[in-house]
Amino acid sequence: MNQAGFICEITALATGQNIERLREQVSIFRPKAVFIDSYKHSPDIIREFEDHQIEWNSLETLATREDIDVLIVASTGLVSLKPVIEALKMGKKVALANKESLVVGGQAVRDALAIGQDLGAELLPIDSEHSAVWQCLWGEDDDAVKELILTASGGAFRDYKPTELAGVTAQEALKHPTWMMGQKVTIDSATLFNKGLEAVEARWLFNIPLEKIKILQHKESIVHSMVAFQDGSIKAQLGEPDMRLPIQIAITHPKRAANEPSVPLDLAKHGSLNFSEVNHEMYPALQVALEAGRREDTAMAAVAGADEAAVALFLSGKIPFTDIPKLLRYTLDNHPGTPQPTLDDSLKAEEWGRNFVAISHANQSYAH
């Protein structure tokens, strides 16, 4: 129990491939169960944890355990989509930082939330931008909202000219100016594709049309997002760029803990905050993402899959940075969208997008 009176016990832990970090956390928190995606077929790794009386659960089993009240999801890709859906159906509180779950399976996630709400299900955002919007909406009527304003740092190349991007390296792209994130998310921040994903994610989280979600560049990453209201008022949520606070807010909601997990914001120290319109010439991937999202068919899922493949190609040195948006545009222009898609339709479209990029790269068709 902490000083605010909240009891928090780590019941289960999951990772993709960072087994050493998992071992460290297991030694501290002693969970009852673990899951490691990249080692799920390794008997030696499974035996290692079972020898310490720690169960080896599948991801869906872990997410739906009866002794779990809050599920924190901060993975990338679609590995957590079905566990999120099943956890919500069971009435779990799901704190979500995984963009793809809502970008690809938004309607299915909303449907699962509706099924589980009578059992106590909640879908709570822990991305800093969506947490900020959520906090600004507390106590407000839905019809009072005019638009949501997401802020974007601009990523590693925000001060470059468009003509300077062709020769940038993966190492340069991974040097985010304000946040420490995983490789995929950091590259998506450099292309601003992540902000397109966040806009679509916000559409599902807050049940608001994509046309009412705006994006504003804000280098300091202090104002995490804003909400504009019909009377002209604007609310903003501010804080240092530190994910610990939005995570804590989701866990302790509807109360705020008397605990400061990150350094308190000192506005006098910062002196000034800067905002500007997004330079769309610098960030063509953002335009592709927003266009795909507005179609409201399987296009967004296909483009999300294409981005997974394109970013992997860039990180492995097989394409230049500027080919990422080219591959995304080529995918969108060639995808046969399915209207009113089911979850299965969206999952197939995401896979189609990944495969399409691989084929397009192999035959260089997108370059013509």
C-alpha positions as CSV (number, residue, x, y, z in Angstrom):
1,M,0.0,0.0,0.0
2,N,1.4,3.4,-0.9
3,Q,0.8,6.7,0.9
4,A,-2.3,7.4,-1.0
5,G,-3.9,4.2,0.2
6,F,-3.8,2.2,-3.1
7,I,-2.8,-1.4,-3.0
8,C,-1.0,-2.6,-6.1
9,E,0.2,-6.2,-6.6
10,I,1.9,-7.3,-9.9
11,T,0.2,-10.6,-10.7
12,A,1.6,-11.3,-14.1
13,L,4.2,-9.9,-16.5
14,A,4.7,-10.2,-20.3
15,T,7.4,-9.3,-22.8
16,G,8.2,-9.7,-26.4
17,Q,11.9,-10.5,-26.3
18,N,13.5,-8.5,-23.4
19,I,14.0,-11.6,-21.2
20,E,16.7,-10.0,-19.1
21,R,14.5,-7.1,-18.1
22,L,11.7,-9.6,-17.3
23,R,14.1,-11.5,-15.1
24,E,14.9,-8.3,-13.2
25,Q,11.2,-7.5,-12.7
26,V,10.4,-11.1,-11.7
27,S,13.0,-10.9,-9.0
28,I,11.5,-7.7,-7.6
29,F,7.8,-8.3,-8.0
30,R,7.5,-12.1,-7.8
31,P,4.5,-12.5,-10.2
32,K,2.4,-15.6,-10.4
33,A,2.6,-15.9,-14.2
34,V,4.7,-14.7,-17.1
35,F,4.6,-14.7,-20.9
36,I,7.5,-14.2,-23.4
37,D,6.4,-14.0,-27.0
38,S,9.8,-14.7,-28.6
39,Y,10.4,-17.7,-26.3
40,K,7.0,-19.3,-26.3
41,H,8.4,-22.4,-28.0
42,S,11.5,-22.7,-25.8
43,P,11.2,-25.4,-23.2
44,D,14.3,-24.2,-21.3
45,I,13.0,-20.7,-20.8
46,I,9.6,-22.0,-19.7
47,R,11.2,-24.5,-17.3
48,E,13.3,-21.7,-15.8
49,F,10.2,-19.8,-14.6
50,E,8.2,-22.9,-13.7
51,D,11.1,-24.0,-11.4
52,H,10.5,-20.8,-9.4
53,Q,6.8,-21.6,-9.1
54,I,5.8,-19.1,-11.8
55,E,3.2,-20.2,-14.2
56,W,3.7,-19.9,-18.0
57,N,0.5,-18.5,-19.5
58,S,-0.5,-17.8,-23.0
59,L,-1.2,-14.0,-23.5
60,E,-4.9,-14.4,-23.6
61,T,-4.9,-16.7,-20.5
62,L,-2.7,-14.1,-18.7
63,A,-5.0,-11.2,-19.7
64,T,-8.2,-12.9,-18.5
65,R,-6.9,-14.4,-15.2
66,E,-9.5,-13.9,-12.4
67,D,-6.9,-12.5,-10.1
68,I,-6.1,-9.6,-12.4
69,D,-8.1,-6.4,-12.1
70,V,-6.1,-4.0,-14.3
71,L,-4.4,-5.0,-17.5
72,I,-1.7,-2.6,-18.7
73,V,-1.0,-3.0,-22.4
74,A,2.0,-1.2,-23.9
75,S,3.0,-3.6,-26.7
76,T,3.5,-2.8,-30.3
77,G,1.8,-4.5,-33.2
78,L,-1.3,-6.8,-33.0
79,V,-0.1,-9.3,-30.5
80,S,-2.3,-7.8,-27.7
81,L,-5.5,-7.2,-29.7
82,K,-7.3,-10.4,-28.9
83,P,-6.2,-10.4,-25.2
84,V,-7.6,-6.8,-24.9
85,I,-10.9,-7.9,-26.4
86,E,-11.2,-10.9,-24.1
87,A,-10.2,-8.9,-21.0
88,L,-12.8,-6.2,-21.7
89,K,-15.5,-8.9,-22.3
90,M,-14.7,-10.2,-18.8
91,G,-15.1,-6.8,-17.2
92,K,-11.4,-6.0,-16.8
93,K,-10.0,-2.4,-16.5
94,V,-7.7,-2.1,-19.5
95,A,-5.1,0.6,-19.6
96,L,-4.1,0.9,-23.2
97,A,-1.0,2.3,-24.9
98,N,-1.1,0.0,-27.9
99,K,-2.1,2.0,-31.0
100,E,-2.6,-1.0,-33.4
101,S,-5.4,-2.5,-31.2
102,L,-7.7,0.4,-31.9
103,V,-6.4,1.3,-35.4
104,V,-7.0,-2.2,-36.7
105,G,-9.6,-3.5,-34.3
106,G,-11.4,-0.3,-33.1
107,Q,-14.9,-1.5,-33.6
108,A,-14.2,-4.9,-32.1
109,V,-12.7,-3.3,-29.0
110,R,-15.6,-0.9,-28.6
111,D,-18.0,-3.9,-29.0
112,A,-16.1,-5.8,-26.3
113,L,-16.2,-2.8,-24.0
114,A,-20.0,-2.7,-24.4
115,I,-20.3,-6.4,-23.6
116,G,-18.2,-6.0,-20.4
117,Q,-19.4,-2.7,-19.1
118,D,-22.0,-4.2,-16.8
119,L,-19.2,-6.3,-15.3
120,G,-17.1,-3.2,-14.7
121,A,-15.0,-3.0,-17.9
122,E,-13.2,0.2,-18.6
123,L,-10.9,1.3,-21.5
124,L,-8.4,3.8,-20.2
125,P,-5.7,5.5,-22.3
126,I,-2.1,5.7,-21.1
127,D,-0.5,7.3,-24.1
128,S,0.4,10.8,-22.9
129,E,-1.7,12.5,-25.7
130,H,-4.8,10.4,-25.1
131,S,-4.5,10.6,-21.3
132,A,-4.4,14.3,-21.7
133,V,-7.6,14.4,-23.7
134,W,-9.3,12.1,-21.3
135,Q,-8.4,14.3,-18.3
136,C,-9.6,17.4,-20.1
137,L,-12.9,15.6,-20.8
138,W,-13.6,14.7,-17.1
139,G,-16.9,16.3,-16.1
140,E,-17.7,17.6,-19.6
141,D,-20.8,16.8,-21.7
142,D,-20.1,15.2,-25.1
143,D,-22.1,17.8,-27.0
144,A,-19.9,20.6,-25.5
145,V,-16.8,19.3,-27.3
146,K,-15.8,21.2,-30.5
147,E,-12.6,19.4,-31.3
148,L,-9.6,17.5,-29.9
149,I,-6.1,18.9,-30.4
150,L,-3.3,16.4,-30.3
151,T,0.2,17.7,-30.0
152,A,3.3,16.4,-31.9
153,S,6.9,16.9,-31.0
154,G,8.0,16.5,-34.7
155,G,10.5,13.7,-34.0
156,A,14.2,13.5,-34.6
157,F,14.1,15.5,-37.9
158,R,11.8,18.3,-37.1
159,D,14.5,21.0,-37.7
160,Y,15.5,19.4,-41.0
161,K,14.5,20.6,-44.5
162,P,12.6,18.0,-46.7
163,T,15.6,17.9,-49.0
164,E,17.8,16.7,-46.2
165,L,15.9,13.6,-45.3
166,A,17.0,11.2,-48.0
167,G,20.3,10.4,-46.4
168,V,19.4,10.2,-42.8
169,T,20.2,7.0,-40.9
170,A,18.3,4.7,-38.6
171,Q,20.7,5.7,-35.8
172,E,19.8,9.4,-36.3
173,A,16.1,8.7,-36.5
174,L,16.1,6.9,-33.2
175,K,17.4,10.0,-31.3
176,H,14.0,11.4,-30.3
177,P,14.4,14.9,-28.8
178,T,12.1,14.5,-25.9
179,W,10.9,10.9,-25.4
180,M,12.5,7.5,-24.8
181,M,10.5,4.9,-26.7
182,G,10.9,1.7,-28.6
183,Q,12.4,1.6,-32.1
184,K,9.2,1.3,-34.1
185,V,7.4,4.1,-32.2
186,T,10.4,6.4,-32.5
187,I,10.6,5.9,-36.2
188,D,6.9,6.5,-36.5
189,S,7.4,9.7,-34.5
190,A,10.1,10.8,-37.0
191,T,7.7,10.3,-39.9
192,L,4.8,11.6,-37.9
193,F,2.9,8.4,-38.9
194,N,2.4,7.8,-35.2
195,K,0.2,11.0,-35.0
196,G,-2.1,9.6,-37.7
197,L,-2.4,6.4,-35.7
198,E,-3.1,8.5,-32.6
199,A,-5.8,10.5,-34.4
200,V,-7.6,7.2,-35.4
201,E,-7.1,5.8,-31.9
202,A,-8.7,9.0,-30.4
203,R,-11.6,8.5,-32.8
204,W,-12.3,5.1,-31.2
205,L,-11.4,6.0,-27.6
206,F,-13.6,9.1,-27.5
207,N,-16.2,8.2,-30.1
208,I,-15.6,11.4,-32.1
209,P,-15.4,11.9,-35.9
210,L,-11.8,12.0,-37.3
211,E,-12.7,15.4,-38.8
212,K,-12.9,16.8,-35.3
213,I,-9.4,15.8,-34.4
214,K,-6.6,18.3,-35.1
215,I,-2.8,18.0,-34.8
216,L,-0.5,20.8,-33.7
217,Q,3.3,20.7,-33.6
218,H,4.7,21.5,-30.1
219,K,8.4,20.9,-29.7
220,E,8.7,21.0,-26.0
221,S,6.2,18.1,-25.4
222,I,4.8,19.9,-22.3
223,V,1.2,20.4,-23.4
224,H,0.3,16.8,-24.1
225,S,-3.1,17.5,-25.8
226,M,-6.0,20.0,-25.6
227,V,-9.8,20.0,-26.0
228,A,-11.6,22.9,-27.6
229,F,-15.2,23.5,-26.5
230,Q,-18.2,25.0,-28.3
231,D,-18.1,28.2,-26.2
232,G,-14.5,28.9,-27.3
233,S,-12.8,27.6,-24.1
234,I,-9.8,25.3,-24.4
235,K,-8.5,22.9,-21.8
236,A,-4.9,21.6,-21.8
237,Q,-3.1,19.0,-19.8
238,L,0.5,19.8,-19.1
239,G,3.4,17.9,-17.6
240,E,7.0,16.8,-18.2
241,P,7.4,14.2,-20.8
242,D,7.3,11.1,-18.5
243,M,5.0,8.2,-19.0
244,R,4.8,7.3,-15.4
245,L,2.1,9.9,-14.6
246,P,-0.5,8.8,-17.2
247,I,0.1,5.2,-16.2
248,Q,-0.5,6.1,-12.6
249,I,-3.7,8.1,-13.5
250,A,-5.1,5.1,-15.3
251,I,-4.4,2.7,-12.5
252,T,-5.8,4.9,-9.7
253,H,-8.8,6.3,-11.7
254,P,-11.3,7.7,-10.7
255,K,-9.1,9.0,-7.9
256,R,-5.7,10.8,-8.1
257,A,-3.0,9.3,-6.0
258,A,-1.1,11.6,-3.5
259,N,2.1,10.5,-5.2
260,E,4.3,12.3,-7.8
261,P,5.8,9.6,-10.0
262,S,7.6,12.2,-12.2
263,V,9.3,15.5,-11.7
264,P,6.6,18.3,-11.2
265,L,6.4,20.7,-14.1
266,D,8.2,24.0,-13.5
267,L,6.7,26.5,-16.1
268,A,9.0,29.3,-15.0
269,K,12.0,27.1,-15.8
270,H,10.7,26.4,-19.3
271,G,10.0,30.1,-19.9
272,S,8.0,29.7,-23.1
273,L,6.1,27.1,-25.0
274,N,5.9,27.0,-28.8
275,F,3.2,25.8,-31.2
276,S,3.0,25.7,-35.0
277,E,1.0,24.1,-37.8
278,V,2.4,20.8,-39.1
279,N,4.6,21.1,-42.2
280,H,2.9,18.5,-44.4
281,E,5.7,18.5,-46.9
282,M,8.0,17.2,-44.2
283,Y,5.6,14.5,-43.0
284,P,3.8,12.9,-46.0
285,A,3.3,9.7,-44.0
286,L,0.9,11.6,-41.7
287,Q,-1.3,12.6,-44.7
288,V,-1.5,8.9,-45.8
289,A,-2.5,7.8,-42.3
290,L,-5.3,10.5,-42.0
291,E,-6.6,9.8,-45.5
292,A,-6.7,6.0,-44.8
293,G,-8.5,6.7,-41.5
294,R,-11.2,8.9,-43.2
295,R,-12.1,6.1,-45.6
296,E,-13.5,4.0,-42.6
297,D,-12.9,0.7,-44.4
298,T,-9.9,-1.6,-44.2
299,A,-7.5,1.0,-45.6
300,M,-6.2,2.0,-42.2
301,A,-5.5,-1.6,-41.2
302,A,-3.6,-2.1,-44.5
303,V,-1.5,1.0,-44.1
304,A,-0.7,0.1,-40.5
305,G,0.6,-3.3,-41.7
306,A,2.5,-1.6,-44.4
307,D,4.2,0.7,-41.9
308,E,5.3,-2.2,-39.8
309,A,7.0,-3.7,-42.9
310,A,8.4,-0.4,-44.2
311,V,9.9,0.6,-40.8
312,A,11.5,-2.8,-40.5
313,L,13.1,-2.3,-43.9
314,F,14.4,1.1,-42.9
315,L,15.8,-0.1,-39.6
316,S,17.6,-3.0,-41.4
317,G,19.2,-0.5,-43.9
318,K,17.3,-1.8,-47.0
319,I,15.4,1.4,-47.8
320,P,16.1,5.1,-47.2
321,F,14.0,7.0,-44.7
322,T,12.1,8.8,-47.5
323,D,10.8,5.5,-48.9
324,I,8.7,4.8,-45.9
325,P,5.9,7.3,-46.9
326,K,6.3,6.3,-50.5
327,L,5.5,2.7,-49.6
328,L,2.6,3.8,-47.5
329,R,1.1,5.8,-50.3
330,Y,1.6,3.0,-52.8
331,T,-0.1,0.6,-50.4
332,L,-3.1,3.0,-49.9
333,D,-3.5,3.6,-53.6
334,N,-3.5,-0.1,-54.4
335,H,-5.5,-1.5,-51.4
336,P,-9.0,-2.8,-52.4
337,G,-10.8,-1.6,-49.3
338,T,-13.6,-3.6,-47.6
339,P,-16.4,-1.3,-46.3
340,Q,-17.9,-1.9,-42.8
341,P,-15.1,-4.4,-42.0
342,T,-15.3,-7.2,-39.5
343,L,-12.3,-7.8,-37.2
344,D,-11.3,-10.7,-39.5
345,D,-11.4,-8.3,-42.5
346,S,-9.2,-5.8,-40.7
347,L,-6.7,-8.5,-39.6
348,K,-6.5,-9.8,-43.2
349,A,-6.0,-6.2,-44.5
350,E,-3.2,-5.6,-42.0
351,E,-1.4,-8.8,-43.2
352,W,-2.1,-7.8,-46.8
353,G,-0.4,-4.4,-46.1
354,R,2.7,-6.1,-44.7
355,N,3.0,-8.5,-47.6
356,F,2.3,-5.9,-50.2
357,V,5.2,-3.8,-48.9
358,A,7.5,-6.8,-49.0
359,I,6.5,-7.6,-52.6
360,S,6.7,-3.9,-53.6
361,H,10.2,-3.6,-52.2
362,A,11.4,-6.8,-53.9
363,N,10.3,-5.7,-57.3
364,Q,10.8,-1.9,-56.7
365,S,7.3,-1.3,-58.2
366,Y,6.6,1.5,-55.7
367,A,9.6,3.5,-57.0
368,H,8.1,4.0,-60.5
